Amino acid sequence: KNQVEQSPQSLIILEGKNCTLQCNYTVSPFSNLRWYKQDTGRGPVSLTIMTFSENTKSNGRYTATLDADTKQSSLHITASQLSDSASYICVVSAYDTNAGKSTFGDGTTLTVKP
Amino acid sequence: DAMVIQNPRYQVTQFGKPVTLSCSQTLNHNVMYWYQQKSSQAPKLLFHYYDKDFNNEADTPDNFQSRRPNTSFCFLDIRSPGLGDAAMYLCATSTRQGRYNEQFFGPGTRLTVL
């Protein structure tokens, strides 16, 4: 069964600090991995997307890494801001002829305090 | 800007009273999805359309139906809402031709059942 596990479940950091969120998956055959940011009461917004051959991808202060051998990904946030407070969701897609087969993690809730 | 639009943003209905949520997109994507997301949980795929081809998830209750009259619009019909159907409903789109099959989400409709 395809699964995506994220850790920690929640995290509180001070403004300006860095943090790293983890995502482990068992989705097979692997197609791509995406990180989304979801503000409270809003839809998820894509941060990064990586395929098998990509090890790292950056989007401003967000840097995602992917180790396809160990089936692990991380999202590193640099110099956190209050607006980074949100849920961060890891989504992994299996290669499939049927569009839409994605497995969602339960998310990490990040709170940035002043 | 090309986007995914959901209306209304907030919907209140009574127990058992049919309700329809709408989604429109200007991305011209051929795949549209409906997700149900309850508090602090990952979005759960209800069904998706690949063009006019409807794909229902095995565990989606019969109470949930969908219509896609054209490429731009997709509707979610809840025939007899129960208290357990109160949730955020997310619409998303993707293009099957895209290398990454990345999903773009709308802002969501928050459904309250009284």
Interface residues (C-beta under 8 A of the other chain):
Chain A: S31 N32 R34 Y36 G41 R42 G43 P44 V45 S46 I49 T51 I89 V91 S93 N98 A99 G100 S102 F104 G105 D106 G107 T109
Chain B: V4 Q6 V31 Y33 S40 Q41 A42 P43 L45 H48 Y50 N55 M88 L90 A92 S94 R96 R99 Y100 N101 E102 Q103 F104 F105 G106 P107 G108 R110
